[in-house]
Amino acid sequence: MSDFSELERELKKLRPVQPSAELTSRVGSVLANSEEGTAKVIRPEQFRINWLGLGLGLAAAATFLIFARVDFHPNERTKQTIASA
């Protein structure tokens, strides 16, 4: 346990280093020339929903679920109703 307490004390003493003046000037110049970075931004119009494809997909899924639920093999009660008619 003493190993952990010593380590915790050392970690509490650590503080982040201030960034250098060169780094802040480079970041400032890049932010000032932000026109270069706009080509890399993903625009929202690329993420529009294709409503026709979505509708057709949902219709196909609903049709599949309806056919999966339909029982094509008649049970005994249905056979008796057909035979008595």
N, C-alpha and C positions, 0 to 999 in steps of 0.2 A: 504494500500500500504506500510505503514511503516513496517508492519510485514514481508513482503517479502524482503525489503531492509536489514533489520536486519539479516534475515536468509541468504541472499546472502553474506553478510559480514562474517558471521560465516563460511559459506561453503568455501569461498575463503581462509580463514586462515588454513583450514585443509590440512594436508600434509600426504602422506603415511609413515608408520613406516618402518624403515629398517629391513629386515629379520634377524632373529637371526643366530648366527654362527652355532648352532646345525642344523637349517633347511638347510642352505647352504651345510653343510657337508653331511647331509642325501641325499640331491638331488644329490650332486657330487658322492656319493657312488652308488646310484641307476643308474646314467648315466654310471658309470664305469662298472657296472655289467649289461649292457644292454642285454646280451645274454638271460637272463631270460624272458624279455619282448617280444622277437621276436616270440614266439609261439602265442601271442595274435594278431599279425598283420595279417590283411586280405590280402591274396596274389592276385595279378591281374589275375592269371590264373583261379581263381574261378569265374571270371566274364566274361568269354569268351562267345561269342554269339553262340547259336545253330543255324547255318545257315539253316539247313534242316527244323527245326521247324518254323523258321521265314518265310521261303519261302512257306511252306505249309499253314501257317496261312494267309499270304498275298494272296495266290491263292484262298483259301476258301473265304476270304473277297471279293475279286474281283468277284468270281463266284456269291456270294450272291447279290452283287450290280448289276451285269448284269441281274440276274433273277428278281430282284426287279424292275428294269427299264422296263423290257419287259411287254407289255400289252397283256394279253392272251384273252381279250374280244375285238372282232373286233368292230370298230365304223361304222357309217352309210356309209361312203365313201367306206370302204373296203367291206361291204356287197353288195353294188351296183356293184362294180367291179366283185365280185364273181358271182353275179346273171346274169350279162350281158355276161359272158364268156361262 
